[in-house]
Amino acid sequence: MDRDEAIEVIEEVANFVGGDVRTGYSGRGMFGNTCYGIVCDNVMTCIEEAAARGLRGAKTDSMGRQSIVYWPKVKGE
């Protein structure tokens, strides 16, 4: 899946789970590189929905009350 297709899937999944897309998230071990992610309440639903649409390789971080599911290989802006 190319970057544009991955971004489209991320946007669709964010709408499905009621999450917010982040275009410049830098997760653990990314050393300042950025990627796309979704801030959401239920990480498992988000990951499962993305995988069902062909997007794999998700990682997660806690953000207090919510979490972010992010894809390090989908380079951010």
N, C-alpha and C positions, 0 to 999 in steps of 0.2 A: 504494500500500500504506500503510495507516495504521500508527501507532506500535505498537499491540498486535500486529498481524500481523507487523511487522518483528521485534519482540522474540521472537515465537514462532519465526520462521525462524532468528534468531541462536541461540536455545537448541537447535534441532534440528541446526544446522550444527556447533555446539560439540560436541554428542554424537557426531556423525558423524566429526569429525576428532580427537576426544579432547582438545579444548581446554577452557579455562576462560573463562566469561563474566565480563566486567567491566562493571559498571553505571554507573560514574562516571569514565570515562577522558577526559582532556583532551589531545587531540592537538595537533600543531603548528598554529599559527595559529588556535586555537579561543578564545584569550584567556580561559581559565578556564571556558568552557562545557563541559559534560560530555556524553558520549554512550556508547552501548553498543559493546562490542568483544569480540573473542575472542583470547585468548593461545594461540598454537599453534606447532607446529614447521614446518608447511608452509603458507605463506601462499597459494600458488597454488591448492592444493586447497580451502582455505577460501573464497577469493574465487570460484572456479569453482562450488563447491557452492551458495554463497549466490546467485550470479547465476542458476543453474539453477532456483532456487526463487523468483526474481523480485526479489531484493534486490540493488540495484546501488549504486554510488557509494562503494565501499570505499576506504579509505586504509590505509597500513601504516606502522609504526614498528618499529625494532629495539629489543629489550629484552635485549640480551646474547646469550644462547644461544637464546632464543626471540624471536618477533615478535608484534605485536598487529595484527590486522585490525580496523579500526573504521569506523563509519558515522556521520559528523558530523551527519547529518540525523535520526538516531534518538536523540532527547534522553535523556540519562541521568538518574539519580536523585540 
